[in-house]
Structures are given as structure tokens and as C-alpha cells.
């Protein structure tokens, strides 16, 4: 994403010139201040101004592939520079779409605000991003996406502190090798002290759980594949609640 321009007071950006945006399959009509929109978004500057920064003759633009709810969040942020805190997990979906908008519109600050809002929701509710959320982000972002990094880091912690790997996560990691690699990279960034990691080579040391991987998975199947009672079907959960491994870390 491009670098945001210098902050200006709102009243200086409320020009008399307006633009018409048509959003979604139903072409919901939004009328926004041109100067405000183009100040924050290189995408819209390119859309409404030519190379000499002179106004374009066209003051309308269609965004048929975008949904109304996240675009409404965008408009709210544009005029207030603030996002509503999500009251429930369902609200994370539109926020993820808003993050994708921030990348398309090239607005760094908006993307940062969305990441921090999503991060705060999971932290404050002591839950983690569910598989469906992570898969959606992976399918629509690049490798260095801050939202992807935040989510994969959260999942790394969730899986590391869990007693077992839930079945839907196990299947996903087997299919998506990049996700598995990214989780290992995230754990490496913790810079753990070697003495805090069990050493399977040392016969005199505690090398972790006994019985092999199959025993761990058998235990997990007896306890239930999901760590969250509200997860209805395998892989359908939007968030994961922690089931710790006895270390007392939430």
C-alpha cells in the first residue's frame, strides 16, 4: 500500500465538489466529498484526476464487486478516522472485507486501524481466529500482509498451547503447506530460550508427551475435535477458544 498523505483537519477536506460512487451489485449510491476521498486514497486520486492533477470530467465511479456493509464502515472511518469496536464475532467478517478495501484503495492507516481492531477483539475475548477466517485472509492477501501476519501469529500461539490439534486444523495444515511454514516462522520469531524447549535428543531430559503422535491424536479424538463448544461443524468455526496444555498460559 502507498504511504498516506499528511494529516489535515477535516474542515479543510470538505470541498464543495462531490463524487458519486455506486457500490455492490445493487449499485448503492454514495455521495462523498471528492477532496476528502482523494486526500486519503491514491486509488481515487488516480480515478478522479489525470496525471496533471486536474479534475477529471467524470465524477462517478462504480465498485460492483464490493459489499455495502464494509463500504459503510469505510465511509464512517473516512469522516471520523475511527472504527466501531465489534460487539460479536460476526462483525469480524465485514472488518476483514474493509481491510481488503484498504489495500485496494491504498490507505495504510485504514489497514492498520482494522488490524488493531481485529487484534483487540480476539485478545479481549480470549479467543483466536478460526480456520475459516484465516483461510479467507490467506486467499485474498499477499505474503507480507499485516492482517495475515497477525492471524497466523495468533494461530501459532493457539496451536502451541493446545492439548491437541483439532481435526479441521490438522486437515488444513496438511493441504496448505504455506500456512504450516508460516506458523513455524511465527514461532521462530518468539526467540525462545533453548532450555525452555524440550530436547528429543537428550535421554535424561523431559522430551514432552509420551506415546508418540498417534497417542496424542487418539486423546484428542476422545476429548472432541473442536476446542470450542459453539463450533457447529468441522472447520466452520470463525473463532477458537483456547484449551491450554497445562502451562497456565491463556
KEDRENFI-727609 format. One record per residue (C-alpha): chain; residue in one letter; x, y, z. Coordinates in pm, 1 decimal, always signed. Each point is the difference from the previous one (the first is absolute). Layout:
# KEDRENFI-727609
{rec "A"; "A"; {X; Y; Z}},
...
This chain:
# KEDRENFI-727609
{rec "A"; "X"; {+0.0; +0.0; +0.0}},
{rec "A"; "X"; {+110.5; +353.8; -67.3}},
{rec "A"; "X"; {+99.0; +238.0; +276.2}},
{rec "A"; "X"; {-284.2; +216.3; +134.3}},
{rec "A"; "X"; {+21.2; +373.2; -55.6}},
{rec "A"; "X"; {+53.3; +248.1; +282.2}},
{rec "A"; "X"; {-294.4; +29.7; +236.0}},
{rec "A"; "X"; {-227.4; +299.8; -51.5}},
{rec "A"; "X"; {-295.8; +134.2; +201.4}},
{rec "A"; "X"; {-332.0; -135.3; -122.5}},
{rec "A"; "X"; {-141.8; +345.0; -79.4}},
{rec "A"; "X"; {+280.2; +59.5; -251.2}},
{rec "A"; "X"; {-98.3; -313.0; -190.8}},
{rec "A"; "X"; {-373.5; +59.4; -27.2}},
{rec "A"; "X"; {+4.5; +160.3; -342.9}},
{rec "A"; "X"; {-310.9; +101.3; -188.7}},
{rec "A"; "X"; {+77.9; -254.2; -272.7}},
{rec "A"; "X"; {-164.7; -337.0; +55.8}},
{rec "A"; "X"; {+41.3; -339.1; -168.0}},
{rec "A"; "X"; {-254.0; -275.0; -58.8}},
{rec "A"; "X"; {+101.4; -355.4; +89.0}},
{rec "A"; "X"; {-218.0; -299.6; -84.0}},
{rec "A"; "X"; {+72.1; -296.8; +223.1}},
{rec "A"; "X"; {-91.1; -365.9; -21.0}},
{rec "A"; "X"; {-223.4; -197.3; -235.6}},
{rec "A"; "X"; {-293.9; +231.2; +80.4}},
{rec "A"; "X"; {+208.6; +313.8; -73.3}},
{rec "A"; "X"; {-63.4; +163.1; +336.6}},
{rec "A"; "X"; {+57.1; +372.2; -56.9}},
{rec "A"; "X"; {+246.1; +186.0; +221.4}},
{rec "A"; "X"; {+76.5; +371.2; -36.3}},
{rec "A"; "X"; {+336.5; +87.3; +155.2}},
{rec "A"; "X"; {+226.3; +302.9; +17.3}},
{rec "A"; "X"; {+251.1; -30.1; -282.0}},
{rec "A"; "X"; {+287.1; +175.7; +176.4}},
{rec "A"; "X"; {-36.6; -212.5; +314.2}},
{rec "A"; "X"; {-15.2; -324.7; -194.0}},
{rec "A"; "X"; {+295.8; +83.4; -223.1}},
{rec "A"; "X"; {+210.2; +133.3; +288.2}},
{rec "A"; "X"; {+11.4; -340.2; +167.3}},
{rec "A"; "X"; {-16.2; -230.5; -301.3}},
{rec "A"; "X"; {+251.9; -8.4; -287.4}},
{rec "A"; "X"; {-243.3; -236.9; -171.6}},
{rec "A"; "X"; {-269.5; +266.4; -14.0}},
{rec "A"; "X"; {+247.9; +274.8; -86.2}},
{rec "A"; "X"; {+93.0; -203.2; -304.5}},
{rec "A"; "X"; {-367.2; -59.4; -73.5}},
{rec "A"; "X"; {-119.8; +360.3; +17.5}},
{rec "A"; "X"; {+312.2; +192.9; -107.4}},
{rec "A"; "X"; {+225.5; -29.1; -299.9}},
{rec "A"; "X"; {+381.3; +2.2; +6.1}},
{rec "A"; "X"; {+2.2; +379.6; +26.7}},
{rec "A"; "X"; {-226.2; -20.4; +308.8}},
{rec "A"; "X"; {-276.4; +182.9; -185.2}},
{rec "A"; "X"; {-354.1; -108.7; +78.3}},
{rec "A"; "X"; {-140.0; -270.5; -221.5}},
{rec "A"; "X"; {-321.7; +67.6; -188.5}},
{rec "A"; "X"; {-155.7; -308.4; +156.7}},
{rec "A"; "X"; {-108.3; +27.3; +362.8}},
{rec "A"; "X"; {-149.6; -346.9; +35.0}},
{rec "A"; "X"; {+151.9; -341.8; +46.2}},
{rec "A"; "X"; {-134.1; -351.8; +47.0}},
{rec "A"; "X"; {+119.6; -258.5; +253.2}},
{rec "A"; "X"; {-226.6; -296.0; -86.9}},
{rec "A"; "X"; {+220.0; -262.9; +165.7}},
{rec "A"; "X"; {-16.7; +160.2; +345.2}},
{rec "A"; "X"; {-263.3; -56.8; +266.8}},
{rec "A"; "X"; {-208.3; +269.1; +162.8}},
{rec "A"; "X"; {+80.6; -78.8; +364.4}},
{rec "A"; "X"; {+380.5; +32.7; -15.3}},
{rec "A"; "X"; {-32.2; +304.2; -226.7}},
{rec "A"; "X"; {-221.8; +163.7; +260.5}},
{rec "A"; "X"; {+276.0; -66.5; +253.4}},
{rec "A"; "X"; {+244.0; +164.4; -241.1}},
{rec "A"; "X"; {-214.0; +312.1; -30.6}},
{rec "A"; "X"; {-30.2; +18.0; +378.5}},
{rec "A"; "X"; {+378.4; -22.5; +34.0}},
{rec "A"; "X"; {+54.8; +255.2; -277.1}},
{rec "A"; "X"; {-197.0; +269.9; +180.9}},
{rec "A"; "X"; {+89.9; -88.6; +360.1}},
{rec "A"; "X"; {+334.5; -183.9; -25.6}},
{rec "A"; "X"; {-144.3; -255.2; +241.6}},
{rec "A"; "X"; {-142.3; -352.7; -14.9}},
{rec "A"; "X"; {-281.9; -146.4; +205.2}},
{rec "A"; "X"; {+120.9; -271.1; +235.5}},
{rec "A"; "X"; {-159.3; -335.5; -97.2}},
{rec "A"; "X"; {-250.3; -121.4; +259.7}},
{rec "A"; "X"; {-1.6; -358.0; -131.6}},
{rec "A"; "X"; {+207.1; -227.3; -220.1}},
{rec "A"; "X"; {-240.0; +38.6; -289.8}},
{rec "A"; "X"; {+121.1; +359.4; -40.8}},
{rec "A"; "X"; {+352.9; -122.0; -81.0}},
{rec "A"; "X"; {-105.9; -104.4; -351.4}},
{rec "A"; "X"; {-83.9; +353.4; -118.9}},
{rec "A"; "X"; {+317.9; +127.3; +167.4}},
{rec "A"; "X"; {+208.0; -246.8; -201.8}},
{rec "A"; "X"; {-171.4; +124.6; -315.9}},
{rec "A"; "X"; {+75.9; +355.5; +112.4}},
{rec "A"; "X"; {+365.7; -99.0; +32.9}},
{rec "A"; "X"; {-3.3; -124.9; -360.1}},
{rec "A"; "X"; {-153.7; +334.6; -100.3}},
{rec "A"; "X"; {+286.1; +181.2; +172.1}},
{rec "A"; "X"; {+243.6; -189.9; -219.9}},
{rec "A"; "X"; {-196.2; +73.0; -317.9}},
{rec "A"; "X"; {-41.0; +367.6; +90.6}},
{rec "A"; "X"; {+366.8; +15.9; +116.3}},
{rec "A"; "X"; {-78.7; +146.1; +342.8}},
{rec "A"; "X"; {+262.2; -120.6; +249.0}},
{rec "A"; "X"; {-153.2; +161.3; +307.3}},
{rec "A"; "X"; {-336.1; -163.4; -60.2}},
{rec "A"; "X"; {+164.5; -341.2; -33.1}},
{rec "A"; "X"; {+193.0; +53.6; +322.4}},
{rec "A"; "X"; {-315.4; +102.9; +183.9}},
{rec "A"; "X"; {-186.1; -310.0; -119.3}},
{rec "A"; "X"; {+281.9; -233.3; +106.7}},
{rec "A"; "X"; {+12.4; +158.1; +345.8}},
{rec "A"; "X"; {-379.4; -21.1; +37.1}},
{rec "A"; "X"; {-6.5; -370.3; -93.2}},
{rec "A"; "X"; {+300.8; -68.7; +221.9}},
{rec "A"; "X"; {-166.8; +172.3; +295.0}},
{rec "A"; "X"; {-322.6; -196.7; -47.2}},
{rec "A"; "X"; {+168.1; -340.9; +16.3}},
{rec "A"; "X"; {+226.2; +105.3; +288.4}},
{rec "A"; "X"; {-277.8; +153.9; +208.1}},
{rec "A"; "X"; {-226.9; -300.3; -53.2}},
{rec "A"; "X"; {+281.7; -251.1; +64.0}},
{rec "A"; "X"; {-63.8; -177.3; -329.8}},
{rec "A"; "X"; {+197.3; -54.3; -319.9}},
{rec "A"; "X"; {-81.3; +31.5; -372.0}},
{rec "A"; "X"; {-181.7; -306.5; -127.8}},
{rec "A"; "X"; {+102.4; -201.1; -303.1}},
{rec "A"; "X"; {-255.4; +158.8; -231.7}},
{rec "A"; "X"; {+124.0; +350.6; +82.4}},
{rec "A"; "X"; {+361.5; -97.1; -54.7}},
{rec "A"; "X"; {-76.0; -172.3; -330.0}},
{rec "A"; "X"; {-188.6; +307.5; -124.4}},
{rec "A"; "X"; {+291.2; +228.5; +83.0}},
{rec "A"; "X"; {+250.4; -237.0; -163.5}},
{rec "A"; "X"; {-209.2; -18.3; -316.1}},
{rec "A"; "X"; {-17.9; +377.7; -38.9}},
{rec "A"; "X"; {+329.1; +146.6; +126.9}},
{rec "A"; "X"; {+368.7; -8.5; -84.0}},
{rec "A"; "X"; {+272.4; -163.9; +208.3}},
{rec "A"; "X"; {+104.0; +316.4; +185.7}},
{rec "A"; "X"; {-354.0; +108.3; +86.3}},
{rec "A"; "X"; {-15.9; +131.3; +361.6}},
{rec "A"; "X"; {-342.9; -161.0; +43.7}},
{rec "A"; "X"; {+135.6; -335.7; -114.3}},
{rec "A"; "X"; {+300.0; +32.3; +232.1}},
{rec "A"; "X"; {-220.0; +85.7; +297.6}},
{rec "A"; "X"; {-234.0; -290.9; -63.8}},
{rec "A"; "X"; {+268.2; -260.7; -59.2}},
{rec "A"; "X"; {+184.7; +117.3; +312.4}},
{rec "A"; "X"; {-319.2; -40.3; +201.5}},
{rec "A"; "X"; {-60.5; -348.2; -141.0}},
{rec "A"; "X"; {+360.7; -99.2; +75.9}},
{rec "A"; "X"; {-56.6; +87.1; +365.3}},
{rec "A"; "X"; {-337.6; -173.8; +7.7}},
{rec "A"; "X"; {+133.8; -326.7; -142.4}},
{rec "A"; "X"; {+317.4; +7.7; +208.9}},
{rec "A"; "X"; {-192.3; +35.9; +325.7}},
{rec "A"; "X"; {-275.1; -248.4; -88.7}},
{rec "A"; "X"; {-4.5; -359.0; +122.3}},
{rec "A"; "X"; {-64.0; -132.1; -352.4}},
{rec "A"; "X"; {-34.9; +120.9; -358.8}},
{rec "A"; "X"; {-372.8; +19.2; -85.5}},
{rec "A"; "X"; {-89.8; -218.2; -296.7}},
{rec "A"; "X"; {-101.7; +289.0; -225.6}},
{rec "A"; "X"; {+334.0; +173.8; +63.9}},
{rec "A"; "X"; {+192.6; -322.9; -59.7}},
{rec "A"; "X"; {-167.1; -45.9; -339.2}},
{rec "A"; "X"; {+57.4; +363.3; -94.0}},
{rec "A"; "X"; {+368.9; -10.8; +89.8}},
{rec "A"; "X"; {+48.6; -315.9; -205.6}},
{rec "A"; "X"; {-160.6; +166.1; -302.6}},
{rec "A"; "X"; {+156.9; +344.9; +39.0}},
{rec "A"; "X"; {+372.7; -44.8; +43.9}},
{rec "A"; "X"; {+60.1; +376.5; -8.4}},
{rec "A"; "X"; {-222.3; +50.2; +303.6}},
{rec "A"; "X"; {+195.4; -266.3; +189.4}},
{rec "A"; "X"; {+328.9; +163.8; -97.3}},
{rec "A"; "X"; {-127.0; +341.8; +107.8}},
{rec "A"; "X"; {-102.0; -137.8; +339.8}},
{rec "A"; "X"; {+353.3; -133.7; +52.5}},
{rec "A"; "X"; {+143.5; +337.3; -106.8}},
{rec "A"; "X"; {-226.4; +173.8; +248.3}},
{rec "A"; "X"; {+117.5; -228.3; +281.8}},
{rec "A"; "X"; {+361.4; +68.9; -95.9}},
{rec "A"; "X"; {-67.8; +370.8; +44.9}},
{rec "A"; "X"; {-73.5; -66.2; +367.7}},
{rec "A"; "X"; {+376.1; -58.8; +47.2}},
{rec "A"; "X"; {-55.5; -265.6; +266.0}},
{rec "A"; "X"; {+287.8; -90.8; +228.0}},
{rec "A"; "X"; {+130.9; -345.0; -84.0}},
{rec "A"; "X"; {-42.2; -118.9; +358.6}},
{rec "A"; "X"; {-374.7; +63.5; -18.8}},
{rec "A"; "X"; {-40.6; -233.0; -300.6}},
{rec "A"; "X"; {-0.1; -378.8; +60.4}},
{rec "A"; "X"; {+301.7; -174.5; -156.1}},
{rec "A"; "X"; {-95.2; -330.7; -159.9}},
{rec "A"; "X"; {+371.1; -88.3; -32.2}},
{rec "A"; "X"; {+64.7; +9.1; +373.3}},
{rec "A"; "X"; {-92.9; -329.3; +166.2}},
{rec "A"; "X"; {+25.5; +153.2; +347.8}},
{rec "A"; "X"; {-235.8; +289.7; -71.7}},
{rec "A"; "X"; {-375.7; +33.2; -13.2}},
{rec "A"; "X"; {-70.2; -30.1; -370.8}},
{rec "A"; "X"; {-367.7; +88.0; +14.9}},
{rec "A"; "X"; {-302.0; -229.3; -34.3}},
{rec "A"; "X"; {+62.1; -372.8; -14.2}},
{rec "A"; "X"; {-169.7; -259.1; -217.2}},
{rec "A"; "X"; {+72.6; +158.1; -336.1}},
{rec "A"; "X"; {-209.4; +222.8; -225.0}},
{rec "A"; "X"; {-273.7; -260.3; -47.9}},
{rec "A"; "X"; {-61.4; -10.9; +374.0}},
{rec "A"; "X"; {-39.2; +376.2; +9.4}},
{rec "A"; "X"; {-246.6; -8.7; -287.9}},
{rec "A"; "X"; {-192.2; -287.8; +160.3}},
{rec "A"; "X"; {-31.8; +204.0; +317.4}},
{rec "A"; "X"; {-118.8; +294.2; -204.5}},
{rec "A"; "X"; {-268.0; -207.5; -174.0}},
{rec "A"; "X"; {-134.6; -117.5; +336.0}},
{rec "A"; "X"; {-17.1; +355.4; +131.1}},
{rec "A"; "X"; {-165.0; +136.2; -315.9}},
{rec "A"; "X"; {+139.6; +145.3; -317.2}},
{rec "A"; "X"; {-106.7; +353.3; +80.1}},
{rec "A"; "X"; {+129.8; +215.4; +283.3}},
{rec "A"; "X"; {-304.7; +220.9; -15.3}},
{rec "A"; "X"; {-349.9; -121.4; +84.1}},
{rec "A"; "X"; {-156.7; +248.3; -240.4}},
{rec "A"; "X"; {+182.1; -144.4; -302.0}},
{rec "A"; "X"; {-281.1; -176.7; -183.7}},
{rec "A"; "X"; {+180.6; -203.5; -261.7}},
{rec "A"; "X"; {+356.2; -84.1; -81.5}},
{rec "A"; "X"; {+178.3; +308.3; -128.6}},
{rec "A"; "X"; {-305.1; +228.1; +23.7}},
{rec "A"; "X"; {+105.9; +195.5; +306.2}},
{rec "A"; "X"; {+91.8; +365.5; -41.7}},
{rec "A"; "X"; {+193.7; +11.5; +327.1}},
{rec "A"; "X"; {+174.1; -244.5; +232.4}},
{rec "A"; "X"; {-11.4; +2.5; +380.0}},
{rec "A"; "X"; {+324.4; -114.2; +167.9}},
{rec "A"; "X"; {+30.1; -339.4; +164.9}},
{rec "A"; "X"; {+338.1; +21.4; +165.3}},
{rec "A"; "X"; {+258.9; -271.6; +49.2}},
{rec "A"; "X"; {+44.7; +51.7; +370.1}},
{rec "A"; "X"; {+256.7; +279.0; -9.0}},
{rec "A"; "X"; {-252.1; +247.6; +133.5}},
{rec "A"; "X"; {+45.9; +237.5; -291.8}},
{rec "A"; "X"; {-315.0; +148.2; -151.5}},
